[in-house]
């Protein structure tokens, strides 16, 4: 396999990591490791949360430059781990570029958990977060329902490629509406505990963690970008739930 194809392969591996929530420095390390393993010398990469740029200077004097645009991002730590492990095992397992390509395609095509499993455990997460924040058993079951609804809407919105900012506004609003209605009906008890436990599914924990790790690793641009992303997500959640609560208190006089 020619060196141009090796650089493309390295960029594709980095794209998979970045699309699934990996840190930018990890992407750069993976790209450089693959290039070195297949004897593509003088390779450099520059990664941001929305793009990958790879440049290499071949022994024949040719300059190779590749750009990969990241249009979608999710969280799949299993794929990150498998790509990272695969890149580290190139030399020890003596993988040819063709074998590496096949394994990389297999990782990228590997399915995630099915819809029922995803929705059920999203509800379980919301349930236990509500209990953790001091909610009652009734509150936790309301949060379980809200968690399922929020996750379903998030997945559905992702398929429609709706902007994440508006998805988080919608998620926060849904959490507040359902919490208020169920407490009004006497099914729930603490509106605040229900809302807090439910919106924890939307809180950008990965983005905040990666922002800190990228900044510590010296990737200031990536760290600032991820911190801004996390800040906007938090604003969206607060805006959605805040507007609903404000309207409810305005029309009911604060009663629930």
BASENU-794930 format. One record per residue (C-alpha): x, y, z. Coordinates in steps of 0.5 Angstrom, whole numbers, padded with zeros to 4 digits, always signed. Last residue first. Layout:
XYZ ...
This chain:
-0095+0046+0084 -0097+0053+0086 -0092+0059+0084 -0098+0064+0082 -0101+0059+0077 -0100+0063+0070 -0093+0066+0072 -0090+0060+0076 -0091+0056+0070 -0089+0061+0065 -0082+0062+0069 -0082+0054+0070 -0082+0053+0062 -0077+0058+0061 -0072+0056+0066 -0073+0049+0063 -0071+0050+0056 -0066+0056+0058 -0062+0052+0063 -0061+0046+0058 -0059+0051+0053 -0054+0055+0057 -0051+0048+0059 -0050+0046+0052 -0047+0053+0050 -0042+0052+0056 -0040+0045+0054 -0039+0047+0047 -0035+0053+0050 -0031+0049+0054 -0030+0044+0048 -0027+0050+0044 -0023+0052+0049 -0020+0046+0050 -0019+0045+0043 -0015+0051+0042 -0011+0050+0048 -0008+0043+0046 -0003+0043+0051 -0004+0037+0054 -0007+0040+0060 -0012+0044+0056 -0014+0038+0052 -0015+0034+0059 -0020+0040+0062 -0024+0041+0055 -0024+0033+0055 -0027+0033+0062 -0032+0038+0060 -0034+0035+0054 -0035+0028+0057 -0039+0031+0062 -0044+0035+0058 -0050+0035+0062 -0056+0032+0058 -0057+0026+0062 -0056+0030+0068 -0063+0033+0066 -0067+0028+0069 -0064+0028+0076 -0064+0036+0076 -0071+0036+0074 -0074+0031+0079 -0070+0034+0085 -0073+0041+0083 -0080+0038+0082 -0080+0035+0089 -0087+0030+0090 -0089+0026+0084 -0095+0022+0083 -0099+0028+0086 -0102+0030+0079 -0099+0037+0080 -0092+0033+0082 -0093+0029+0075 -0095+0036+0071 -0089+0040+0074 -0084+0034+0073 -0087+0033+0066 -0086+0040+0064 -0079+0041+0067 -0076+0035+0064 -0079+0037+0057 -0077+0044+0057 -0069+0041+0059 -0070+0036+0053 -0072+0042+0048 -0067+0047+0050 -0062+0041+0049 -0064+0039+0042 -0064+0046+0040 -0057+0047+0042 -0055+0040+0039 -0057+0042+0032 -0062+0038+0029 -0059+0032+0024 -0066+0029+0023 -0062+0022+0026 -0060+0026+0032 -0066+0029+0033 -0069+0022+0034 -0063+0020+0038 -0064+0026+0043 -0072+0025+0043 -0071+0018+0045 -0066+0020+0050 -0071+0025+0053 -0077+0021+0053 -0073+0015+0057 -0070+0020+0062 -0077+0023+0063 -0080+0016+0065 -0074+0014+0070 -0075+0021+0073 -0082+0020+0074 -0080+0014+0078 -0075+0017+0082 -0079+0022+0084 -0084+0017+0087 -0078+0014+0090 -0076+0020+0094 -0071+0025+0091 -0065+0027+0095 -0060+0029+0090 -0057+0021+0089 -0065+0019+0089 -0066+0023+0083 -0059+0021+0080 -0061+0014+0081 -0068+0015+0077 -0064+0019+0071 -0059+0013+0070 -0065+0008+0070 -0068+0012+0065 -0062+0012+0060 -0061+0005+0062 -0068+0003+0059 -0067+0008+0053 -0061+0005+0051 -0063-0002+0052 -0069-0001+0048 -0066+0002+0042 -0060-0003+0041 -0053-0002+0044 -0048+0000+0039 -0047-0003+0032 -0040-0005+0030 -0039-0001+0023 -0033+0003+0025 -0029-0003+0029 -0030-0007+0023 -0028-0002+0018 -0022-0001+0022 -0020-0009+0022 -0021-0009+0015 -0016-0003+0014 -0011-0006+0019 -0011-0012+0015 -0009-0009+0009 -0004-0004+0012 -0001-0011+0014 -0001-0012+0022 +0005-0015+0025 +0002-0017+0032 +0007-0013+0036 +0008-0007+0030 +0001-0006+0029 -0002-0007+0036 -0002+0000+0039 -0006+0002+0033 -0011-0003+0034 -0011-0001+0042 -0013+0006+0040 -0018+0004+0035 -0021-0001+0040 -0021+0004+0046 -0024+0009+0042 -0030+0005+0039 -0032+0002+0046 -0032+0009+0049 -0038+0011+0044 -0040+0018+0045 -0043+0022+0039 -0040+0027+0034 -0042+0029+0027 -0040+0033+0022 -0032+0032+0023 -0028+0035+0017 -0022+0031+0015 -0016+0034+0011 -0011+0031+0008 -0004+0033+0006 +0002+0029+0002 +0008+0033+0000 +0012+0028-0005 +0020+0028-0004 +0021+0021-0006 +0022+0019+0002 +0015+0022+0003 +0013+0029+0007 +0007+0028+0011 +0001+0033+0013 -0005+0031+0017 -0011+0036+0018 -0017+0033+0022 -0023+0037+0024 -0029+0039+0028 -0026+0038+0035 -0019+0041+0033 -0013+0036+0030 -0007+0038+0027 -0002+0032+0025 +0005+0031+0023 +0008+0026+0019 +0016+0027+0017 +0016+0019+0016 +0011+0014+0013 +0015+0008+0015 +0008+0004+0017 +0009+0004+0024 +0011+0011+0024 +0005+0013+0020 +0000+0009+0025 +0003+0012+0031 +0003+0019+0028 -0005+0018+0027 -0006+0015+0034 -0002+0021+0038 -0006+0026+0034 -0013+0023+0036 -0011+0022+0043 -0009+0029+0043 -0015+0031+0040 -0019+0028+0046 -0024+0022+0044 -0032+0023+0044 -0034+0018+0038 -0033+0023+0032 -0026+0024+0035 -0024+0017+0035 -0027+0015+0028 -0024+0021+0025 -0017+0019+0028 -0017+0012+0025 -0019+0015+0018 -0013+0020+0018 -0009+0014+0019 -0012+0011+0013 -0011+0017+0009 -0004+0017+0011 -0003+0010+0009 -0006+0011+0003 -0001+0017+0001 +0005+0012+0003 +0003+0007-0002 +0000+0000+0000 
